[in-house]
Amino acid sequence: MTYETLDTDLVNALLNNGRSSLRNLAEELDVSVTTVSNHLSDLEEAGVIDGYTPILDYDALGYDVTAVMQFKVEGTALPDVTEKLQQYEQMVSVYEVTGDHDVIAIAKFTDTDQMNDQIKSLLTDPNINESNTSVVLNSVTEGKQFELEVKEQ
């Protein structure tokens, strides 16, 4: 590890174990605890690291229905619709996209009745012209993060 790649190495170390202490990170990266703390603060301030959170297994928590929803939105109402979608706690991802639809949202539900109620609620919005929902049969990869490439200088 070189000092020029410290931020990348620090991010990768946290991806491998987000619960590592500053001391453990310092030992792993062969720098001082103060250096790790300063770089970590800089990464947080820059928005590179946006928080620390557990990775939940929604299936184990009873949210075993995953839906991929696509929406066509009326004219300039895209910001209003995406804001509304973000307010539903079951929406784990909301994307503005190109193509046949304007928005793709990924949601988790306890059962298909809950999913159906949510879809019906969304379709009362006059700014949503059309929707298409797919139920996920098997999650092959979900919420995956990847290590950053270390560019030696």
C-alpha positions in Angstrom: 0.0 0.0 0.0 1.3 3.4 -0.9 0.1 6.7 0.7 -1.2 7.8 -2.7 -3.7 5.0 -2.6 -4.7 5.3 1.0 -8.2 6.5 0.4 -9.0 3.7 -2.0 -7.4 1.1 0.3 -9.4 2.6 3.2 -12.7 2.3 1.3 -11.8 -1.3 0.3 -11.0 -2.2 3.9 -14.3 -0.9 5.0 -16.1 -2.7 2.3 -14.6 -5.9 3.6 -15.5 -5.1 7.2 -17.5 -2.0 7.9 -17.2 -2.6 11.6 -13.4 -2.4 11.8 -12.1 -0.1 14.4 -9.8 2.8 13.6 -7.0 0.9 15.2 -7.6 -2.3 13.1 -7.8 -0.2 10.0 -4.5 1.6 10.8 -2.8 -1.8 11.4 -4.1 -3.2 8.2 -3.1 -0.2 6.2 0.2 0.3 8.0 -0.5 4.0 9.0 -1.4 5.8 12.2 -4.8 5.8 13.8 -4.8 9.6 13.3 -4.1 9.3 9.6 -7.0 6.8 9.2 -9.3 9.1 11.2 -8.4 12.1 9.2 -8.8 10.4 5.8 -12.1 8.8 7.0 -13.4 12.3 8.0 -12.3 13.7 4.6 -14.1 10.8 2.7 -17.3 11.4 4.8 -17.2 15.2 4.2 -16.7 14.6 0.4 -19.7 12.3 0.4 -17.7 9.2 -0.7 -18.8 7.5 2.5 -22.4 8.3 3.1 -23.0 6.4 6.3 -22.6 3.0 8.0 -25.4 0.6 8.0 -26.1 -3.1 8.4 -26.8 -5.2 5.4 -30.3 -6.6 6.0 -31.6 -9.9 4.7 -35.2 -8.8 3.9 -36.3 -12.4 3.3 -35.3 -13.3 6.8 -37.3 -10.4 8.1 -40.4 -11.5 6.2 -40.1 -9.3 3.1 -39.8 -12.1 0.7 -41.6 -10.5 -2.3 -39.4 -8.3 -4.4 -41.1 -6.3 -7.1 -39.5 -4.4 -10.0 -41.9 -1.6 -11.0 -41.7 0.5 -14.2 -43.7 3.7 -14.6 -44.5 6.0 -17.5 -44.9 9.5 -16.1 -46.9 12.5 -17.4 -44.7 15.2 -18.9 -42.9 17.3 -16.3 -44.2 15.4 -13.3 -41.1 13.2 -13.0 -39.7 15.0 -9.9 -43.1 14.8 -8.2 -43.5 11.1 -8.9 -40.0 10.1 -7.8 -40.4 12.2 -4.6 -43.7 10.3 -3.9 -42.0 6.9 -4.5 -39.2 7.7 -2.1 -41.7 8.3 0.6 -42.9 4.7 0.5 -40.7 2.8 3.0 -40.8 -0.4 0.9 -39.1 1.3 -2.0 -35.4 0.3 -1.6 -34.3 1.9 -5.0 -35.9 4.5 -7.3 -34.3 5.3 -10.6 -35.0 7.8 -13.4 -34.2 6.0 -16.6 -34.2 6.2 -20.4 -36.2 3.9 -22.6 -39.8 2.9 -22.7 -40.4 3.9 -19.1 -39.4 6.9 -17.1 -38.9 5.4 -13.6 -37.9 2.0 -12.3 -38.4 1.3 -8.6 -37.4 -1.8 -6.6 -39.6 -2.6 -3.6 -39.8 -5.2 -0.9 -43.1 -6.6 0.4 -44.3 -9.1 3.0 -46.7 -10.6 0.5 -48.4 -10.1 -2.8 -51.5 -8.5 -1.1 -49.2 -5.7 0.3 -47.6 -5.3 -3.1 -51.0 -5.1 -4.8 -52.3 -2.5 -2.4 -49.2 -0.4 -3.0 -49.5 -0.6 -6.8 -53.2 0.3 -6.6 -52.3 3.3 -4.4 -49.7 4.5 -6.9 -52.0 4.2 -9.8 -54.4 6.7 -8.3 -51.7 9.3 -9.1 -52.8 11.1 -12.3 -49.1 11.7 -13.2 -48.5 8.0 -13.6 -49.8 7.0 -17.0 -48.8 3.4 -17.0 -47.1 0.8 -14.8 -45.6 -2.6 -15.3 -44.6 -4.8 -12.4 -42.4 -7.9 -12.4 -42.1 -10.1 -9.3 -38.6 -11.4 -8.7 -38.5 -15.2 -8.6 -34.9 -15.5 -7.4 -32.4 -12.8 -6.3 -29.1 -13.9 -7.7 -27.2 -10.7 -6.7 -28.6 -7.8 -4.6 -27.1 -4.7 -3.1 -23.7 -5.8 -4.2 -20.8 -3.4 -3.7 -17.4 -3.8 -5.3 -13.9 -3.0 -4.3 -12.3 0.0 -6.0 -9.4 -0.6 -8.3 -6.1 0.6 -6.8 -4.3 2.8 -9.3 -0.6 2.9 -8.5 1.0 6.2 -9.2 
